[in-house]
Amino acid sequence: MITCFIRYEIDPFRKDAFEHYARQWGQAIPRCGADLIGYFAPHEGSATTAYGVYTLPSLADYEAYKQRLTSDPTGRENYEFAKRERFILKEDRIFLKLASVPHAELVKP
């Protein structure tokens, strides 16, 4: 399993546009085959940093997922929305694998 972490630098005055963008991915990404953990908008601290996080079984699965996403009507519309509205200033993507398993049971105080 791999996890894709997308770090966005967004226009701090366009957080509403990023949140709309995030909600659209909330529909398209799972429909196209990735397990969406979520999109995260600024709340406290930095007003310009946001994240998107999802998992896939492998990089090969990611490539197939990317093709489905570019063919998805909501996916296409969302790419165009971001391009037109220009609220994303920078986007970095990294793929990581979970290295800390097995985890201990959660202990609640």
CNS distance restraints for C-alpha pairs under 8 A (distance, minus, plus):
assign (resid   1 and name CA) (resid  55 and name CA) 6.83 0.50 0.50
assign (resid   1 and name CA) (resid  56 and name CA) 5.80 0.50 0.50
assign (resid   1 and name CA) (resid  57 and name CA) 4.18 0.50 0.50
assign (resid   1 and name CA) (resid  58 and name CA) 5.84 0.50 0.50
assign (resid   1 and name CA) (resid  97 and name CA) 6.42 0.50 0.50
assign (resid   1 and name CA) (resid  98 and name CA) 7.68 0.50 0.50
assign (resid   2 and name CA) (resid  55 and name CA) 5.60 0.50 0.50
assign (resid   2 and name CA) (resid  56 and name CA) 5.51 0.50 0.50
assign (resid   2 and name CA) (resid  57 and name CA) 5.94 0.50 0.50
assign (resid   2 and name CA) (resid  58 and name CA) 5.88 0.50 0.50
assign (resid   2 and name CA) (resid  59 and name CA) 7.47 0.50 0.50
assign (resid   2 and name CA) (resid  95 and name CA) 6.25 0.50 0.50
assign (resid   2 and name CA) (resid  96 and name CA) 5.64 0.50 0.50
assign (resid   2 and name CA) (resid  97 and name CA) 4.81 0.50 0.50
assign (resid   2 and name CA) (resid  98 and name CA) 7.37 0.50 0.50
assign (resid   3 and name CA) (resid  53 and name CA) 6.92 0.50 0.50
assign (resid   3 and name CA) (resid  54 and name CA) 5.66 0.50 0.50
assign (resid   3 and name CA) (resid  55 and name CA) 4.24 0.50 0.50
assign (resid   3 and name CA) (resid  56 and name CA) 6.47 0.50 0.50
assign (resid   3 and name CA) (resid  95 and name CA) 5.48 0.50 0.50
assign (resid   3 and name CA) (resid  96 and name CA) 5.27 0.50 0.50
assign (resid   3 and name CA) (resid  97 and name CA) 6.09 0.50 0.50
assign (resid   3 and name CA) (resid  98 and name CA) 7.81 0.50 0.50
assign (resid   4 and name CA) (resid  52 and name CA) 7.93 0.50 0.50
assign (resid   4 and name CA) (resid  53 and name CA) 5.62 0.50 0.50
assign (resid   4 and name CA) (resid  54 and name CA) 5.43 0.50 0.50
assign (resid   4 and name CA) (resid  55 and name CA) 6.05 0.50 0.50
assign (resid   4 and name CA) (resid  93 and name CA) 6.76 0.50 0.50
assign (resid   4 and name CA) (resid  94 and name CA) 5.72 0.50 0.50
assign (resid   4 and name CA) (resid  95 and name CA) 4.52 0.50 0.50
assign (resid   4 and name CA) (resid  96 and name CA) 6.52 0.50 0.50
assign (resid   5 and name CA) (resid  51 and name CA) 6.96 0.50 0.50
assign (resid   5 and name CA) (resid  52 and name CA) 5.97 0.50 0.50
assign (resid   5 and name CA) (resid  53 and name CA) 4.78 0.50 0.50
assign (resid   5 and name CA) (resid  54 and name CA) 7.01 0.50 0.50
assign (resid   5 and name CA) (resid  93 and name CA) 5.74 0.50 0.50
assign (resid   5 and name CA) (resid  94 and name CA) 5.40 0.50 0.50
assign (resid   5 and name CA) (resid  95 and name CA) 6.34 0.50 0.50
assign (resid   5 and name CA) (resid  96 and name CA) 7.70 0.50 0.50
assign (resid   6 and name CA) (resid  51 and name CA) 5.41 0.50 0.50
assign (resid   6 and name CA) (resid  52 and name CA) 4.95 0.50 0.50
assign (resid   6 and name CA) (resid  53 and name CA) 6.31 0.50 0.50
assign (resid   6 and name CA) (resid  91 and name CA) 6.76 0.50 0.50
assign (resid   6 and name CA) (resid  92 and name CA) 5.59 0.50 0.50
assign (resid   6 and name CA) (resid  93 and name CA) 4.41 0.50 0.50
assign (resid   6 and name CA) (resid  94 and name CA) 6.57 0.50 0.50
assign (resid   7 and name CA) (resid  49 and name CA) 7.05 0.50 0.50
assign (resid   7 and name CA) (resid  50 and name CA) 5.98 0.50 0.50
assign (resid   7 and name CA) (resid  51 and name CA) 4.74 0.50 0.50
assign (resid   7 and name CA) (resid  52 and name CA) 6.77 0.50 0.50
assign (resid   7 and name CA) (resid  91 and name CA) 5.75 0.50 0.50
assign (resid   7 and name CA) (resid  92 and name CA) 5.17 0.50 0.50
assign (resid   7 and name CA) (resid  93 and name CA) 6.38 0.50 0.50
assign (resid   8 and name CA) (resid  48 and name CA) 7.82 0.50 0.50
assign (resid   8 and name CA) (resid  49 and name CA) 5.74 0.50 0.50
assign (resid   8 and name CA) (resid  50 and name CA) 5.01 0.50 0.50
assign (resid   8 and name CA) (resid  51 and name CA) 5.86 0.50 0.50
assign (resid   8 and name CA) (resid  88 and name CA) 6.68 0.50 0.50
assign (resid   8 and name CA) (resid  89 and name CA) 7.41 0.50 0.50
assign (resid   8 and name CA) (resid  90 and name CA) 5.66 0.50 0.50
assign (resid   8 and name CA) (resid  91 and name CA) 4.58 0.50 0.50
assign (resid   8 and name CA) (resid  92 and name CA) 6.52 0.50 0.50
assign (resid   9 and name CA) (resid  48 and name CA) 5.29 0.50 0.50
assign (resid   9 and name CA) (resid  49 and name CA) 4.97 0.50 0.50
assign (resid   9 and name CA) (resid  50 and name CA) 6.48 0.50 0.50
assign (resid   9 and name CA) (resid  88 and name CA) 6.10 0.50 0.50
assign (resid   9 and name CA) (resid  89 and name CA) 5.36 0.50 0.50
assign (resid   9 and name CA) (resid  90 and name CA) 4.89 0.50 0.50
assign (resid   9 and name CA) (resid  91 and name CA) 6.40 0.50 0.50
assign (resid  10 and name CA) (resid  14 and name CA) 7.32 0.50 0.50
assign (resid  10 and name CA) (resid  15 and name CA) 7.32 0.50 0.50
assign (resid  10 and name CA) (resid  18 and name CA) 7.54 0.50 0.50
assign (resid  10 and name CA) (resid  48 and name CA) 4.89 0.50 0.50
assign (resid  10 and name CA) (resid  49 and name CA) 6.33 0.50 0.50
assign (resid  10 and name CA) (resid  50 and name CA) 7.09 0.50 0.50
assign (resid  10 and name CA) (resid  87 and name CA) 5.59 0.50 0.50
assign (resid  10 and name CA) (resid  88 and name CA) 4.55 0.50 0.50
assign (resid  10 and name CA) (resid  89 and name CA) 5.26 0.50 0.50
assign (resid  10 and name CA) (resid  90 and name CA) 7.00 0.50 0.50
assign (resid  11 and name CA) (resid  15 and name CA) 6.90 0.50 0.50
assign (resid  11 and name CA) (resid  48 and name CA) 6.10 0.50 0.50
assign (resid  11 and name CA) (resid  87 and name CA) 5.19 0.50 0.50
assign (resid  11 and name CA) (resid  88 and name CA) 6.45 0.50 0.50
assign (resid  11 and name CA) (resid  89 and name CA) 6.57 0.50 0.50
assign (resid  12 and name CA) (resid  47 and name CA) 5.32 0.50 0.50
assign (resid  12 and name CA) (resid  48 and name CA) 5.17 0.50 0.50
assign (resid  14 and name CA) (resid  18 and name CA) 6.63 0.50 0.50
assign (resid  14 and name CA) (resid  87 and name CA) 5.87 0.50 0.50
assign (resid  15 and name CA) (resid  19 and name CA) 6.18 0.50 0.50
assign (resid  15 and name CA) (resid  41 and name CA) 7.23 0.50 0.50
assign (resid  15 and name CA) (resid  42 and name CA) 7.60 0.50 0.50
assign (resid  15 and name CA) (resid  87 and name CA) 7.92 0.50 0.50
assign (resid  16 and name CA) (resid  20 and name CA) 6.31 0.50 0.50
assign (resid  17 and name CA) (resid  21 and name CA) 6.22 0.50 0.50
assign (resid  17 and name CA) (resid  85 and name CA) 7.86 0.50 0.50
assign (resid  17 and name CA) (resid  87 and name CA) 6.84 0.50 0.50
assign (resid  18 and name CA) (resid  22 and name CA) 6.08 0.50 0.50
assign (resid  18 and name CA) (resid  41 and name CA) 7.31 0.50 0.50
assign (resid  18 and name CA) (resid  87 and name CA) 6.89 0.50 0.50
assign (resid  18 and name CA) (resid  88 and name CA) 7.67 0.50 0.50
assign (resid  19 and name CA) (resid  23 and name CA) 6.25 0.50 0.50
assign (resid  19 and name CA) (resid  41 and name CA) 6.68 0.50 0.50
assign (resid  20 and name CA) (resid  24 and name CA) 6.37 0.50 0.50
assign (resid  21 and name CA) (resid  25 and name CA) 6.44 0.50 0.50
assign (resid  21 and name CA) (resid  78 and name CA) 6.35 0.50 0.50
assign (resid  21 and name CA) (resid  81 and name CA) 7.75 0.50 0.50
assign (resid  21 and name CA) (resid  82 and name CA) 7.35 0.50 0.50
assign (resid  22 and name CA) (resid  26 and name CA) 6.20 0.50 0.50
assign (resid  22 and name CA) (resid  39 and name CA) 5.64 0.50 0.50
assign (resid  22 and name CA) (resid  40 and name CA) 7.88 0.50 0.50
assign (resid  22 and name CA) (resid  52 and name CA) 7.99 0.50 0.50
assign (resid  23 and name CA) (resid  27 and name CA) 6.87 0.50 0.50
assign (resid  24 and name CA) (resid  28 and name CA) 6.42 0.50 0.50
assign (resid  24 and name CA) (resid  74 and name CA) 6.83 0.50 0.50
assign (resid  24 and name CA) (resid  75 and name CA) 7.70 0.50 0.50
assign (resid  24 and name CA) (resid  78 and name CA) 6.74 0.50 0.50
assign (resid  25 and name CA) (resid  29 and name CA) 5.42 0.50 0.50
assign (resid  25 and name CA) (resid  74 and name CA) 7.89 0.50 0.50
assign (resid  25 and name CA) (resid  75 and name CA) 7.08 0.50 0.50
assign (resid  25 and name CA) (resid  78 and name CA) 7.59 0.50 0.50
assign (resid  26 and name CA) (resid  30 and name CA) 7.00 0.50 0.50
assign (resid  26 and name CA) (resid  36 and name CA) 7.24 0.50 0.50
assign (resid  26 and name CA) (resid  38 and name CA) 7.28 0.50 0.50
assign (resid  26 and name CA) (resid  39 and name CA) 7.79 0.50 0.50
assign (resid  27 and name CA) (resid  31 and name CA) 6.51 0.50 0.50
assign (resid  27 and name CA) (resid  74 and name CA) 7.83 0.50 0.50
assign (resid  28 and name CA) (resid  32 and name CA) 6.15 0.50 0.50
assign (resid  28 and name CA) (resid  69 and name CA) 7.10 0.50 0.50
assign (resid  28 and name CA) (resid  72 and name CA) 7.12 0.50 0.50
assign (resid  28 and name CA) (resid  74 and name CA) 5.99 0.50 0.50
assign (resid  28 and name CA) (resid  75 and name CA) 5.86 0.50 0.50
assign (resid  29 and name CA) (resid  33 and name CA) 6.57 0.50 0.50
assign (resid  29 and name CA) (resid  34 and name CA) 5.78 0.50 0.50
assign (resid  29 and name CA) (resid  35 and name CA) 7.51 0.50 0.50
assign (resid  29 and name CA) (resid  36 and name CA) 6.55 0.50 0.50
assign (resid  29 and name CA) (resid  69 and name CA) 7.04 0.50 0.50
assign (resid  29 and name CA) (resid  75 and name CA) 7.93 0.50 0.50
assign (resid  30 and name CA) (resid  34 and name CA) 5.13 0.50 0.50
assign (resid  30 and name CA) (resid  35 and name CA) 5.75 0.50 0.50
assign (resid  30 and name CA) (resid  36 and name CA) 6.06 0.50 0.50
assign (resid  32 and name CA) (resid  65 and name CA) 5.97 0.50 0.50
assign (resid  32 and name CA) (resid  68 and name CA) 5.69 0.50 0.50
assign (resid  32 and name CA) (resid  69 and name CA) 5.77 0.50 0.50
assign (resid  32 and name CA) (resid  72 and name CA) 7.58 0.50 0.50
assign (resid  33 and name CA) (resid  56 and name CA) 7.94 0.50 0.50
assign (resid  33 and name CA) (resid  65 and name CA) 6.00 0.50 0.50
assign (resid  34 and name CA) (resid  54 and name CA) 6.37 0.50 0.50
assign (resid  34 and name CA) (resid  55 and name CA) 5.92 0.50 0.50
assign (resid  34 and name CA) (resid  56 and name CA) 5.51 0.50 0.50
assign (resid  34 and name CA) (resid  62 and name CA) 7.94 0.50 0.50
assign (resid  34 and name CA) (resid  65 and name CA) 6.97 0.50 0.50
assign (resid  35 and name CA) (resid  54 and name CA) 5.43 0.50 0.50
assign (resid  35 and name CA) (resid  55 and name CA) 5.12 0.50 0.50
assign (resid  35 and name CA) (resid  56 and name CA) 6.48 0.50 0.50
assign (resid  36 and name CA) (resid  53 and name CA) 6.37 0.50 0.50
assign (resid  36 and name CA) (resid  54 and name CA) 4.23 0.50 0.50
assign (resid  36 and name CA) (resid  55 and name CA) 6.50 0.50 0.50
assign (resid  37 and name CA) (resid  52 and name CA) 7.84 0.50 0.50
assign (resid  37 and name CA) (resid  53 and name CA) 5.38 0.50 0.50
assign (resid  37 and name CA) (resid  54 and name CA) 5.03 0.50 0.50
assign (resid  37 and name CA) (resid  55 and name CA) 7.40 0.50 0.50
assign (resid  38 and name CA) (resid  52 and name CA) 5.83 0.50 0.50
assign (resid  38 and name CA) (resid  53 and name CA) 5.49 0.50 0.50
assign (resid  38 and name CA) (resid  54 and name CA) 6.82 0.50 0.50
assign (resid  39 and name CA) (resid  50 and name CA) 7.56 0.50 0.50
assign (resid  39 and name CA) (resid  51 and name CA) 5.59 0.50 0.50
assign (resid  39 and name CA) (resid  52 and name CA) 4.19 0.50 0.50
assign (resid  39 and name CA) (resid  53 and name CA) 6.36 0.50 0.50
assign (resid  40 and name CA) (resid  50 and name CA) 5.50 0.50 0.50
assign (resid  40 and name CA) (resid  51 and name CA) 5.01 0.50 0.50
assign (resid  40 and name CA) (resid  52 and name CA) 6.23 0.50 0.50
assign (resid  41 and name CA) (resid  49 and name CA) 7.28 0.50 0.50
assign (resid  41 and name CA) (resid  50 and name CA) 4.78 0.50 0.50
assign (resid  41 and name CA) (resid  51 and name CA) 6.79 0.50 0.50
assign (resid  42 and name CA) (resid  46 and name CA) 6.46 0.50 0.50
assign (resid  42 and name CA) (resid  47 and name CA) 5.35 0.50 0.50
assign (resid  42 and name CA) (resid  48 and name CA) 6.68 0.50 0.50
assign (resid  42 and name CA) (resid  49 and name CA) 6.09 0.50 0.50
assign (resid  42 and name CA) (resid  50 and name CA) 5.80 0.50 0.50
assign (resid  43 and name CA) (resid  47 and name CA) 7.21 0.50 0.50
assign (resid  56 and name CA) (resid  61 and name CA) 6.47 0.50 0.50
assign (resid  56 and name CA) (resid  62 and name CA) 6.39 0.50 0.50
assign (resid  57 and name CA) (resid  61 and name CA) 6.30 0.50 0.50
assign (resid  57 and name CA) (resid  62 and name CA) 7.94 0.50 0.50
assign (resid  58 and name CA) (resid  62 and name CA) 6.34 0.50 0.50
assign (resid  59 and name CA) (resid  63 and name CA) 6.32 0.50 0.50
assign (resid  60 and name CA) (resid  64 and name CA) 6.57 0.50 0.50
assign (resid  61 and name CA) (resid  65 and name CA) 6.04 0.50 0.50
assign (resid  62 and name CA) (resid  66 and name CA) 6.05 0.50 0.50
assign (resid  63 and name CA) (resid  67 and name CA) 6.56 0.50 0.50
assign (resid  64 and name CA) (resid  68 and name CA) 6.49 0.50 0.50
assign (resid  65 and name CA) (resid  69 and name CA) 6.09 0.50 0.50
assign (resid  66 and name CA) (resid  70 and name CA) 6.27 0.50 0.50
assign (resid  67 and name CA) (resid  71 and name CA) 6.47 0.50 0.50
assign (resid  68 and name CA) (resid  72 and name CA) 6.14 0.50 0.50
assign (resid  69 and name CA) (resid  75 and name CA) 5.56 0.50 0.50
assign (resid  69 and name CA) (resid  76 and name CA) 7.54 0.50 0.50
assign (resid  70 and name CA) (resid  75 and name CA) 5.99 0.50 0.50
assign (resid  70 and name CA) (resid  76 and name CA) 5.76 0.50 0.50
assign (resid  71 and name CA) (resid  75 and name CA) 7.21 0.50 0.50
assign (resid  71 and name CA) (resid  76 and name CA) 6.77 0.50 0.50
assign (resid  72 and name CA) (resid  76 and name CA) 6.11 0.50 0.50
assign (resid  73 and name CA) (resid  77 and name CA) 6.14 0.50 0.50
assign (resid  74 and name CA) (resid  78 and name CA) 6.01 0.50 0.50
assign (resid  75 and name CA) (resid  79 and name CA) 6.25 0.50 0.50
assign (resid  76 and name CA) (resid  80 and name CA) 6.31 0.50 0.50
assign (resid  77 and name CA) (resid  81 and name CA) 6.03 0.50 0.50
assign (resid  78 and name CA) (resid  82 and name CA) 6.23 0.50 0.50
assign (resid  79 and name CA) (resid  83 and name CA) 6.23 0.50 0.50
assign (resid  80 and name CA) (resid  84 and name CA) 5.95 0.50 0.50
assign (resid  81 and name CA) (resid  85 and name CA) 5.92 0.50 0.50
assign (resid  82 and name CA) (resid  86 and name CA) 5.61 0.50 0.50
assign (resid  82 and name CA) (resid  87 and name CA) 6.62 0.50 0.50
assign (resid  82 and name CA) (resid  88 and name CA) 6.86 0.50 0.50
